[in-house]
Amino acid sequence: MSNSNSNAERFRKQAIASELEEPVREARNLAEKLGLEPYPVNYWIIDYDEMNELIAYGGFQSRYPHWRWGMQYDRQQKQGQYTGGKAFEIVNNDNPAHAFLQESNTLADQKAVITHVEAHSDFFANNEWFGMFTSGRSEDDQVNAAAMLERHARAIDEYMSDPEIDRAEVEKWVDHCLSLEDNIDQHRVFERRLDVDGPAAEIDEDLAEKLDELELSEEIKGEVFDEEWLEKLEAEDGQVTFPEETQKDLLAFVREHGKQYDGESERAVEMEGWQRDVLDMMRAEAYYFAAQKMTKVMNEGWAAYWESTMMTDEVFAGDDEFLNYADHMAKVLASGGLNPYSLGMELWEYVENTTNRREVLERLLRVEGISWRNLTDVVDVDDVLETLEPPESIDTITRETLDQLEDAPDEWVDREALERAREGEIDIAKYPWKVLTDEGLARRHYSLVKRQNRGFLSRVTQNELERIGRYLFDDARYSSLEEALAEVDFTAGWDRMFDVRESHNDVTFLDEFLTQEFITENDYFTYEHSQATGQFHVASDAAEDVKKKLLLQFTNFGKPTIAVYDGNYNNANELLLGHQYNGVMLDIGQARETLKRIFELWGRPVNLLTIVKEVDEHDIEVAKRRNREPEAEERGKLIRYDGKQVTMEDVPWNDVEHLAADDVDYDTKPDEWLA
């Protein structure tokens, strides 16, 4: 690129950045007014190709050399060229966070992206699962994700450039590590595993004699032989089993106990330093990205909810931008498949509405003469909603109506900002929210009176009324509906949302809020694959069934849960893994290929216990004639790879019974296994 072109590019980006200074500043101000507490965000203007590259790199500018990035870049480009898929933004979890805006976006799109990003940054900063990667560190020792990933990129590039290391071997080793990137213990605080267990400096004579009697190999002796290990020998008649407890962090286990297979000597040998180092880096990155995988629905729904609140409810999108924005939002929420934006936003709105509804009902049930038995008969819901409408003084704020805010409660009005608005320091036409507090904004945007939610209060069931009424204390009684409604906490819905945002991940979020009411109102259902017809069909719209299907897709990132059960299987240092079966079979083909990769990280034979469902062909034919599903039989299998061939054999049910989940039966077919 010539200097003139380069300068033109720079000036164009500077012009766009200058145009966005005010939206960036005011979006942050509005987010904080609404009660959000985001990390600082650095915004960067990039072009189409740079956006695709960043998406391929997972949101970071520097990643280790690997073919996967090129494949993802190509996929992203083709999505834009052939399917119309457009990437509007990307933001990474860091403090400060970094967000990248595509220069070709319209101003309305840029504003939407900025408000969306501010909400993401709030989620990063306040959700406990994102804190799992940094917990226990001092403020001065916070992880700088961009710097960490850049260090990893530089280190792996140096290994690849080392004349004494085969570049292809490094890339293959990275591939092996990546096959296990979802096999960590994401529910534990991340810790670097820098020490590798090894033999003690000295062994007492009694222990040495026992080892000799057992005729164990030097390889096995080198794993563990402290006093606890000796007790194990005595208790288990010479069968050495470790770890003591099932270990889900498979990456950590192979890093600490794994070896590499030497093809020339046909035996396991110690890993090279660079190999263990790469394993450690891949494990750290897996833990860093785990929180994003664990909270996809929550995080995207949270960002979509607050983006909509800012852009639509607070008209952050100007009159000339609103149609463009509405079109953008509709496309995002209407995209096919399991859409985390729409599902997440609908669930957050449900959390808000159910909390607000309960708050109102608790007030009404304290009115003299009203009980859970007669509330729906004696209370006019339309009158209640009319009372709950925001006062005109905060519903419509213009320069001409500022004086009406004088009589509004102090908790609703930012008196200092109101005075500045009167003096013309605040553009009240663009930013009416500046004269309100977060409580005032909650009152202004109270969810139950919004047009799309006006049926929510009347939809309460008699069972729910009874549940609320039975647990009310009698310390606050009201003589009238007006008195009761005057005491409603209009921030209850948002407060509850902030609490949920802190502690939940997708699995717990769906488990708690995916109710029958939500499923019915939003038309969710399950579908299954029929063995008899070979087609998919609607199976159920019951809450329990829908919840099971959805939870299956989010537990362990939607991947099978594989754990280490024995690092000395067959007393020969073989690795025994177990698939924690939840009713869904592994993709056996993928399992075979993944075992081959794990073998490279273990250096010795690798075994996997699993459960499969098998259906007799005769039963399928009979089922087709009788228009019913054939009965599948669950059987235990052991898949083994010894470095040369993969075998699969039947095992007694007793060998796999501990892997079977209780009362779970899914017919969903997983697309992939581990990789």
LOFI-876181 format. One line per 2 residues: number of its first residue (from 1); their letters; for each residue x, y, z of C-alpha. Coordinates in Angstrom, 2 decimals, decimal comma, m for minus. Each point is the difference from the previous one (the first is absolute). Layout:
NUM	a	X Y Z; ...
***
This chain:
1	ms	0,00 0,00 0,00; 1,38 3,42 m0,93
3	ns	0,52 2,73 2,59; m2,83 2,05 m1,49
5	ns	m2,41 m2,94 0,27; 1,19 m0,73 3,50
7	na	m0,51 3,61 1,05; m3,46 0,05 m1,57
9	er	m0,89 m3,16 1,90; 1,21 1,52 3,25
11	fr	m1,86 3,27 m0,56; m3,21 m1,85 m0,84
13	kq	0,17 m2,02 3,21; 0,79 3,14 2,00
15	ai	m3,07 1,69 m1,50; m2,21 m2,95 0,98
17	as	1,50 m0,08 3,48; m0,62 3,72 0,39
19	el	m3,65 m0,47 m1,01; m0,37 m2,75 2,62
21	ee	1,58 1,86 2,94; m3,32 1,33 1,23
23	pv	m1,98 m3,29 m0,41; 2,77 m1,89 1,83
25	re	0,06 2,51 2,86; m3,76 0,26 0,35
27	ar	m0,61 m3,74 m0,31; 2,31 m0,50 2,98
29	nl	m1,82 2,74 1,93; m3,39 m1,55 m0,78
31	ae	1,21 m3,51 0,88; 1,18 1,22 3,40
33	kl	m3,26 1,91 0,54; m1,86 m3,26 m0,58
35	gl	2,09 m1,67 2,70; 2,54 m1,83 m2,15
37	ep	3,62 m0,12 1,17; 2,07 m0,84 m3,09
39	yp	3,74 m0,28 m0,34; 1,56 2,90 m1,90
41	vn	m0,25 m0,69 m3,74; 2,50 0,95 m2,70
43	yw	m1,64 0,32 m3,42; 1,87 m0,65 m3,25
45	ii	m1,09 0,74 m3,58; 0,83 m2,83 m2,42
47	dy	m0,89 m0,99 m3,56; m1,87 m3,04 m1,28
49	de	3,06 m2,24 m0,41; 1,35 0,96 3,41
51	mn	m3,38 m0,83 1,55; 0,01 m3,46 m1,58
53	el	3,55 m0,56 1,21; m0,91 0,99 3,55
55	ia	m3,03 m2,28 m0,01; 2,21 m2,85 m1,22
57	yg	2,43 0,77 2,84; m2,75 m0,07 2,63
59	gf	0,01 3,78 0,50; 3,72 0,55 0,43
61	qs	2,57 1,48 m2,34; 2,77 m2,47 0,75
63	ry	m0,34 m3,79 0,27; 2,39 m2,89 m0,39
65	ph	0,77 m1,21 m3,55; m2,49 m2,69 m0,98
67	wr	m2,05 m1,12 m3,00; m3,31 0,33 1,93
69	wg	0,12 3,80 m0,23; 0,23 m0,08 m3,78
71	mq	m2,89 m2,45 m0,19; m2,16 2,19 2,25
73	yd	0,94 3,11 m1,97; m1,01 m1,67 m3,24
75	rq	m3,30 m1,13 1,52; m0,76 3,50 1,26
77	qk	0,76 1,57 m3,39; m2,23 m2,48 m1,81
79	qg	m2,79 0,63 2,49; 0,15 3,69 m0,88
81	qy	0,25 m0,59 m3,76; m2,57 m2,74 m0,49
83	tg	m2,47 0,13 2,90; m0,10 3,72 0,73
85	gk	1,27 m0,60 3,52; 1,56 3,20 1,27
87	af	2,14 0,42 3,09; m0,86 3,28 1,70
89	ei	2,34 m0,19 2,98; 2,30 m2,09 2,10
91	vn	0,97 0,62 3,60; 2,36 m1,96 2,22
93	nd	m0,06 m0,66 3,70; 2,83 2,02 1,49
95	np	0,54 2,92 2,35; m0,11 2,32 m1,82
97	ah	m2,14 m1,75 m2,59; 0,75 0,54 m3,68
99	af	m2,78 0,43 m2,56; 0,40 0,17 m3,75
101	lq	m2,39 1,94 m2,19; m0,23 m0,66 m3,72
103	es	0,52 3,24 m1,91; m2,72 m0,82 m2,55
105	nt	m2,72 m0,06 2,67; m2,62 2,74 m0,10
107	la	m0,12 2,40 2,95; m3,13 m1,78 1,25
109	dq	1,88 m3,33 m0,10; 2,98 1,53 1,78
111	ka	m2,23 1,30 2,79; m1,66 m3,41 0,31
113	vi	3,40 m1,67 0,20; 1,26 2,45 2,62
115	th	m3,01 m0,47 2,29; 0,25 m3,78 m0,51
117	ve	3,71 0,08 0,88; m0,54 2,04 3,17
119	ah	m2,43 m2,66 1,24; 2,45 m2,81 m0,88
121	sd	2,73 1,80 1,91; m2,30 0,27 3,01
123	ff	m0,62 m3,75 m0,21; 3,73 m0,73 m0,23
125	an	0,68 2,17 3,03; m2,75 m1,34 2,25
127	ne	m0,75 m3,63 m0,85; 1,70 m2,36 2,45
129	wf	0,80 m2,59 m2,69; 2,22 2,51 m1,79
131	gm	1,67 0,57 3,35; 0,98 m3,68 0,19
133	ft	3,00 0,75 m2,22; 1,28 2,88 2,15
135	sg	m1,21 m0,94 3,52; 2,64 0,09 2,67
137	rs	2,19 2,49 m1,83; 0,85 3,43 1,32
139	ed	m1,13 3,10 m1,87; 3,58 0,45 m1,16
141	dq	0,09 m3,56 m1,33; m3,18 m0,02 m2,08
143	vn	0,21 m2,04 m3,15; 0,42 2,07 m3,12
145	aa	m1,56 m2,39 m2,50; 1,30 1,76 m3,10
147	am	3,52 0,01 1,42; m0,29 m3,66 1,06
149	le	m1,14 m1,10 m3,44; 2,72 2,06 m1,64
151	rh	2,63 m1,64 2,24; m1,34 m3,40 m1,00
153	ar	0,06 0,95 m3,67; 3,58 1,20 0,27
155	ai	1,15 m3,08 1,93; m1,58 m2,49 m2,41
157	de	1,34 1,94 m2,98; 3,48 m0,21 1,53
159	ym	m0,36 m3,77 0,43; m1,07 m0,30 m3,63
161	sd	2,97 2,09 m1,09; 2,50 m1,96 2,09
163	pe	2,27 m1,93 m2,41; 0,23 m2,85 2,52
165	id	m3,79 m0,46 0,11; m2,03 m1,24 m2,96
167	ra	m2,62 2,66 m0,76; m2,50 m2,66 m1,12
169	ev	0,43 m1,77 3,35; m0,90 3,18 1,88
171	ek	m3,12 0,49 m2,09; m1,01 m3,64 0,49
173	wv	0,57 0,34 3,75; m2,27 3,05 0,09
175	dh	m2,64 m2,05 m1,86; 0,23 m2,74 2,63
177	cl	m0,40 2,53 2,82; m2,96 1,70 m1,70
179	sl	m1,86 m3,31 m0,20; m0,36 0,29 3,81
181	ed	m0,66 3,74 0,32; m3,49 m0,64 1,38
183	ni	1,22 m2,66 2,43; 0,85 2,21 2,94
185	dq	m1,73 0,44 3,34; m1,70 3,31 m0,78
187	hr	m1,69 0,06 3,42; 3,31 0,45 1,79
189	vf	2,11 3,12 0,34; 2,79 m0,04 m2,57
191	er	3,47 m0,80 1,32; 3,18 m0,34 m1,97
193	rl	1,35 m3,54 0,31; 3,69 0,78 m0,12
195	dv	1,37 m2,95 1,97; 0,11 m3,49 m1,37
197	dg	m0,21 m2,85 2,49; 3,05 m2,22 m0,05
199	pa	1,76 m2,62 2,10; 1,11 0,85 3,51
201	ae	3,71 0,54 0,55; 0,35 m3,11 2,11
203	id	m2,07 m3,11 0,57; 0,17 m1,92 3,24
205	ed	1,14 m3,62 m0,23; m3,40 m1,50 0,91
207	la	m1,72 1,91 m2,77; 2,75 m0,91 m2,49
209	ek	m0,43 m3,66 0,92; m3,76 0,18 m0,49
211	ld	0,49 1,57 m3,41; 2,41 m2,75 m0,98
213	el	m2,43 m2,69 1,15; m2,74 1,53 m2,15
215	el	2,29 m0,08 m3,05; m1,19 3,45 m1,03
217	se	1,72 1,81 m2,82; 2,28 2,96 0,69
219	ei	m2,52 2,13 m1,86; m2,73 m0,79 2,53
221	kg	2,34 0,40 2,96; 0,82 3,47 m1,22
223	ev	m3,57 1,24 0,23; m0,76 0,10 3,72
225	fd	1,49 m1,73 3,00; m0,57 1,90 3,18
227	ee	m1,58 m1,47 3,15; m3,53 0,34 m1,40
229	wl	1,08 m1,96 m3,05; 1,49 m2,74 2,20
231	ek	m3,31 m0,27 1,87; m1,73 m0,41 m3,34
233	le	2,34 m2,85 m0,92; m0,76 m1,81 3,22
235	ae	m3,75 0,63 m0,20; m0,45 m1,00 m3,62
237	dg	2,25 m3,02 m0,28; 2,49 1,66 m2,23
239	qv	m2,42 1,76 m2,37; 1,19 3,61 m0,12
241	tf	m2,87 2,39 m0,82; 0,26 3,73 m0,33
243	pe	m1,43 2,60 0,14; m1,77 m0,66 3,29
245	et	m3,07 1,87 m1,23; m1,43 0,30 m3,48
247	qk	1,68 2,95 m1,71; m1,85 2,10 m2,59
249	dl	3,00 2,15 m0,89; 1,36 m2,38 m2,60
251	la	2,39 2,63 m1,38; 1,62 0,42 3,43
253	fv	0,25 m3,77 0,49; 1,79 m0,68 m3,27
255	re	2,22 3,02 0,58; 1,13 m1,35 3,37
257	hg	0,07 m3,73 m0,69; 0,07 m0,29 m3,78
259	kq	2,94 m0,95 m2,21; 0,65 m0,02 m3,71
261	yd	0,14 m3,12 m2,11; 3,34 m0,67 m1,66
263	ge	m0,64 m1,89 m3,23; 3,58 m1,21 m0,36
265	se	0,22 m1,67 3,40; m3,77 m0,70 0,07
267	ra	m0,29 1,18 3,58; m1,01 3,02 2,01
269	ve	2,71 2,54 0,76; m0,02 3,27 1,94
271	me	m1,52 2,99 m1,73; 2,26 2,73 m1,24
273	gw	m0,13 3,25 1,92; m1,73 1,77 m2,88
275	qr	m2,71 m2,66 m0,11; m0,94 0,42 3,64
277	dv	0,20 3,77 m0,42; m2,43 m0,08 m2,94
279	ld	m2,35 m2,22 2,00; 0,06 2,53 2,81
281	mm	m0,73 2,88 m2,38; m2,88 m1,82 m1,70
283	ra	m1,48 m0,85 3,40; 0,21 3,63 1,17
285	ea	m1,77 1,15 m3,17; m2,67 m2,67 0,43
287	yy	m0,74 1,31 3,49; m0,02 3,60 m1,21
289	fa	m2,60 m0,70 m2,71; m2,06 m2,38 2,19
291	aq	m2,10 2,75 1,61; m1,08 1,30 m3,40
293	km	m1,11 m3,48 m1,01; m1,79 m0,52 3,32
295	tk	m2,00 3,25 m0,20; m0,74 0,43 m3,71
297	vm	m3,79 0,29 0,40; 0,18 2,15 3,12
299	ne	2,70 2,30 m1,35; m1,48 0,56 m3,47
301	gw	m3,49 0,35 1,43; 1,27 2,50 2,59
303	aa	1,69 2,08 m2,68; m3,07 m0,15 m2,27
305	yw	m2,32 1,02 2,86; 1,98 3,09 1,02
307	es	0,75 0,91 m3,62; m3,75 0,03 m0,64
309	tm	m0,65 1,98 3,18; 2,52 2,65 m1,01
311	mt	m0,62 0,13 m3,74; m3,80 m0,31 0,05
313	de	m1,38 0,88 3,44; 2,42 2,88 0,47
315	vf	0,10 0,85 m3,72; 3,80 m0,12 m0,17
317	ag	m0,67 m0,70 m3,66; m1,07 3,34 m1,46
319	dd	m3,20 0,42 m2,02; 1,91 m0,36 m3,25
321	ef	1,82 m3,12 1,26; m2,82 m1,92 1,62
323	ln	m1,27 m1,92 m3,05; 3,54 m1,09 m0,85
325	ya	0,51 m1,14 3,58; m3,35 m1,81 0,18
327	dh	0,85 m1,91 m3,17; 3,41 m0,96 1,42
329	ma	m1,49 m1,20 3,31; m2,77 m1,97 m1,72
331	kv	2,55 m1,89 m2,12; 2,11 m0,84 3,05
333	la	m2,94 m1,27 2,04; m1,60 m1,89 m2,90
335	sg	3,03 m2,01 m1,13; m0,64 m3,74 m0,09
337	gl	1,05 m2,87 2,22; 0,56 0,32 3,71
339	np	0,40 3,78 0,11; 1,74 1,11 3,23
341	ys	m1,00 3,64 m0,61; m3,74 m0,60 m0,17
343	lg	m0,15 m2,81 2,58; 2,20 1,99 2,39
345	me	m1,91 3,26 m0,43; m3,37 m1,75 0,44
347	lw	1,24 m1,64 3,21; 1,34 3,27 1,44
349	ey	m3,33 1,68 m0,75; m1,71 m2,92 1,72
351	ve	2,19 0,43 3,09; m0,91 3,70 0,07
353	nt	m3,72 m0,55 m0,56; m0,45 m2,84 2,48
355	tn	1,87 1,95 2,69; m2,08 3,12 m0,60
357	rr	m3,20 m2,03 m0,08; 0,79 m1,65 3,31
359	ev	0,82 3,38 1,56; m3,38 1,42 m1,09
361	le	m1,93 m3,10 1,08; 1,62 0,01 3,43
363	rl	m1,19 3,59 0,45; m3,52 m0,81 m1,18
365	lr	m0,29 m3,06 2,23; 0,65 2,23 3,02
367	ve	m3,04 2,17 m0,74; m2,81 m0,50 2,49
369	gi	m2,63 m2,31 m1,48; 2,24 m1,42 m2,72
371	sw	1,37 m3,53 0,15; 1,49 m2,46 m2,46
373	rn	m3,44 m1,57 m0,30; m1,87 3,12 m1,18
375	lt	2,66 2,29 m1,49; m0,86 m0,72 m3,64
377	dv	m3,68 0,64 0,73; 0,26 3,28 1,92
379	vd	3,02 1,69 m1,63; m0,28 1,68 m3,40
381	vd	3,38 m0,65 m1,65; m0,49 2,85 m2,49
383	dv	m0,44 2,45 2,88; 3,15 m1,36 1,64
385	le	2,02 0,41 m3,23; m1,31 3,52 m0,44
387	tl	1,19 0,86 3,51; 3,40 m1,53 m0,76
389	ep	0,50 2,10 m3,12; 2,94 2,39 0,44
391	pe	m1,03 3,59 0,88; m0,01 2,34 m2,97
393	si	2,78 2,06 1,59; 2,55 m2,80 m0,56
395	dt	m1,70 m1,77 m2,90; 0,30 2,99 m2,32
397	it	2,98 2,25 0,71; 0,57 3,08 m2,13
399	re	1,40 3,46 0,68; m3,57 1,21 0,43
401	tl	m0,88 m2,65 2,60; 3,10 0,23 2,23
403	dq	m1,90 1,99 2,64; m2,34 m2,98 0,52
405	le	2,94 m1,93 1,48; 0,13 2,39 2,97
407	da	m2,79 m1,94 1,74; 1,37 m3,44 m0,88
409	pd	1,56 m2,05 2,85; 3,68 0,71 0,63
411	ew	0,92 m3,64 m0,60; m1,18 0,37 m3,60
413	vd	1,66 3,29 m0,94; 3,65 0,99 m0,35
415	re	m0,41 3,54 1,35; 3,44 1,16 m1,08
417	al	m0,54 m1,21 m3,56; m3,47 1,57 m0,03
419	er	1,53 3,39 0,80; 2,60 m0,46 m2,75
421	ar	m2,77 m0,90 m2,45; m1,84 3,19 0,88
423	eg	3,17 1,98 m0,73; 0,34 m1,68 m3,39
425	ei	3,11 m2,03 0,87; m1,83 m3,25 m0,76
427	di	m1,65 m0,71 m3,35; m3,27 m1,24 1,51
429	ak	m1,46 m0,83 m3,43; 2,76 m2,58 m0,60
431	yp	0,69 m1,11 3,56; m3,12 0,34 2,19
433	wk	1,29 m2,78 2,25; 2,73 2,26 1,39
435	vl	m2,44 1,70 2,38; m1,11 m3,31 1,55
437	td	1,61 m2,40 2,45; 0,12 m3,76 m0,50
439	eg	m3,18 m0,25 2,09; m1,62 2,63 m2,17
441	la	0,96 m1,95 m3,11; m1,42 m3,20 1,50
443	rr	m3,27 1,86 0,61; 0,08 1,46 m3,52
445	hy	0,49 m3,43 m1,61; m2,07 m2,17 2,35
447	sl	m0,44 m3,29 m1,82; m3,55 m1,01 0,91
449	vk	m1,56 3,00 m1,74; 1,88 m0,41 m3,28
451	rq	m2,34 m0,89 m2,85; 1,51 m3,45 m0,58
453	nr	m0,25 m0,89 3,71; m3,45 1,29 0,92
455	gf	m1,45 m3,50 0,26; 2,70 m1,18 2,36
457	ls	m1,67 1,06 3,27; m3,35 m1,57 m0,83
459	rv	1,67 m3,25 m1,10; 0,81 m1,00 3,58
461	tq	m1,42 m3,40 0,96; m1,98 m0,78 3,11
463	ne	2,79 m2,32 1,14; 2,52 2,83 m0,24
465	le	m2,30 2,34 1,94; m0,37 m2,61 2,71
467	ri	3,76 m0,52 0,14; 0,59 3,75 0,45
469	gr	m2,85 0,49 2,44; 0,98 m2,83 2,33
471	yl	3,44 1,46 0,67; m0,91 3,63 0,62
473	fd	0,65 1,56 3,38; m2,76 2,08 1,56
475	da	2,21 2,90 1,07; m1,13 2,27 m2,86
477	ry	m3,70 0,33 m0,82; m1,64 2,56 m2,25
479	ss	m3,47 1,49 0,16; m0,28 0,55 m3,76
481	le	1,42 m1,01 m3,36; 1,39 3,50 m0,50
483	ea	1,91 m0,17 3,28; 1,41 m3,42 m0,89
485	la	1,07 0,96 m3,51; 1,68 3,16 1,30
487	ev	2,40 m2,31 1,85; 1,02 m2,07 m3,04
489	df	3,79 m0,25 m0,47; 0,44 0,90 m3,66
491	ta	3,68 m1,04 0,02; m0,76 m3,58 1,11
493	gw	0,23 m1,46 m3,52; 3,32 1,61 m0,85
495	dr	1,42 m0,79 3,45; m0,85 m3,65 m0,50
497	mf	1,59 0,02 m3,44; 3,24 1,42 1,43
499	dv	0,03 m2,72 2,69; m0,53 m2,77 m2,57
501	re	2,66 1,51 m2,26; 2,58 m0,40 2,76
503	sh	m0,44 m3,63 0,94; m1,50 m2,05 m2,83
505	nd	1,32 m1,75 m3,08; m2,10 m1,27 m2,91
507	vt	m0,77 m3,35 1,62; m1,23 1,45 3,29
509	fl	m1,71 2,89 m1,81; m2,02 m2,34 m2,22
511	de	m0,68 m2,39 2,85; m1,52 2,74 2,17
513	fl	m1,91 2,13 m2,49; m1,03 m2,34 m2,81
515	tq	m3,49 m0,55 1,45; m3,15 m1,39 m1,58
517	ef	m1,39 3,54 m0,21; 3,07 1,22 m1,91
519	it	m0,01 m2,99 m2,35; m3,71 0,32 m0,76
521	en	0,10 3,75 m0,64; 3,09 m0,23 m2,22
523	dy	m1,03 m3,16 m1,88; 2,99 m2,18 0,88
525	ft	m0,18 m3,73 m0,69; 2,25 m3,03 m0,41
527	ye	0,50 m2,14 m3,07; 1,51 m3,46 m0,32
529	hs	1,41 m2,28 m2,65; m2,17 m3,02 m0,72
531	qa	1,78 m3,32 m0,49; m3,14 m1,34 m1,65
533	tg	m0,53 2,77 m2,59; 3,51 1,44 m0,22
535	qf	m1,46 3,50 0,39; m0,25 2,63 2,73
537	hv	m3,33 0,71 1,69; m1,36 2,25 2,75
539	as	0,18 m1,93 3,24; m1,11 2,26 2,84
541	da	m0,68 3,52 1,21; 0,12 m0,97 3,67
543	ae	2,36 2,13 2,08; 1,91 m2,99 1,34
545	dv	0,71 m1,36 m3,48; 0,96 3,35 m1,53
547	kk	2,24 0,76 2,96; 1,78 m3,35 m0,28
549	kl	0,65 0,47 m3,70; 1,36 3,52 0,47
551	ll	2,09 m0,85 3,06; 1,59 m2,83 m1,98
553	qf	1,32 2,56 m2,48; 1,59 2,16 2,69
555	tn	1,34 m2,47 2,55; 3,78 m0,22 m0,50
557	fg	m0,31 2,39 m2,98; m2,35 m2,50 m1,66
559	kp	2,83 m2,52 m0,25; 0,21 m3,43 1,68
561	ti	1,48 0,03 3,48; 3,13 m2,17 0,06
563	av	1,96 m0,55 3,19; 3,15 m1,84 1,08
565	yd	m0,76 m3,09 2,07; 3,37 m1,74 0,05
567	gn	3,52 0,99 m1,07; 1,31 m3,53 0,54
569	yn	m2,68 m2,10 m1,62; 0,92 m3,68 m0,34
571	na	2,92 0,81 2,33; 1,88 1,03 m3,14
573	ne	m0,27 3,78 0,10; m2,81 m0,03 m2,52
575	ll	m2,52 2,84 0,21; m3,64 m0,81 0,80
577	lg	m2,56 2,65 m0,84; m3,72 m0,12 0,68
579	hq	m2,79 1,64 m1,96; m2,58 1,30 2,47
581	yn	m2,99 m1,22 m1,97; m3,19 2,08 0,09
583	gv	m2,09 m1,94 m2,45; 1,84 1,28 m3,08
585	ml	2,45 m2,31 m1,71; 3,43 1,14 m1,02
587	di	0,77 0,36 m3,66; 2,10 m3,15 m0,09
589	gq	1,91 1,09 m3,10; 1,02 3,28 1,65
591	ar	0,82 m1,87 3,21; 2,41 m2,29 m1,84
593	et	1,83 2,92 m1,60; 0,19 1,92 3,27
595	lk	1,48 m3,00 1,82; 2,79 0,00 m2,58
597	ri	0,81 3,60 0,89; m0,12 m0,69 3,74
599	fe	2,42 m2,89 m0,56; 2,53 2,54 m1,28
601	lw	m0,35 1,94 3,28; 0,15 m3,09 2,20
603	gr	2,53 m2,09 m1,89; m1,65 m3,27 1,00
605	pv	m3,29 m1,80 m0,79; m3,17 2,01 0,65
607	nl	m3,32 m1,57 0,98; m3,50 1,48 0,10
609	lt	m3,01 m1,48 1,73; m3,35 1,08 m1,38
611	iv	m3,61 m1,09 m0,40; m1,68 m0,48 m3,35
613	ke	m3,61 m0,56 m1,02; m0,45 m2,83 m2,45
615	vd	m3,15 m0,89 m1,90; m0,56 m3,33 m1,70
617	eh	m0,83 0,32 m3,73; m2,91 m2,39 0,44
619	di	m1,43 2,21 2,74; 0,22 3,01 m2,32
621	ev	m2,01 m1,79 m2,69; m2,64 m1,09 2,52
623	ak	m0,17 3,55 1,40; m0,55 1,45 m3,49
625	rr	m2,94 m2,33 m0,61; m1,54 0,87 3,38
627	nr	0,71 3,75 m0,33; 2,04 0,22 3,19
629	ep	3,61 0,49 1,03; 2,20 m3,07 0,53
631	ea	1,39 m0,60 3,46; 3,74 0,62 0,23
633	ee	2,18 m2,00 2,37; 2,85 1,70 1,87
635	rg	3,30 m1,87 0,05; 3,47 0,71 1,36
637	kl	2,91 0,37 m2,40; 3,75 0,40 0,41
639	ir	1,77 1,80 m2,85; 3,78 m0,37 0,02
641	yd	2,86 1,39 m2,09; 3,45 m1,49 0,47
643	gk	1,88 2,13 m2,52; m0,70 m2,34 m2,89
645	qv	m3,67 m0,88 m0,07; m3,33 0,95 1,58
647	tm	m2,07 m2,80 1,48; m3,45 0,01 1,58
649	ed	m1,32 m2,78 2,18; m3,03 m0,66 2,17
651	vp	0,47 0,31 3,75; m2,29 m1,12 2,84
653	wn	m2,58 2,57 1,11; 1,67 0,10 3,43
655	dv	3,05 1,58 m1,66; m1,99 2,97 m1,31
657	eh	m2,90 0,31 2,42; 1,75 2,81 1,87
659	la	0,06 2,04 m3,24; m3,76 m0,12 m0,60
661	ad	m2,17 3,01 0,87; m3,32 m0,50 1,76
663	dv	m3,34 0,70 m1,68; 1,36 1,62 m3,16
665	dy	m0,94 m1,13 m3,47; 0,90 2,13 m3,01
667	dt	m0,28 m0,94 m3,64; 1,95 3,03 m1,16
669	kp	2,97 m0,90 m2,18; 3,21 1,84 0,88
671	de	1,92 1,44 m2,95; 3,44 m0,40 1,45
673	wl	2,06 m1,55 2,74; 2,54 2,13 1,88
675	a	1,67 1,54 m3,05
***
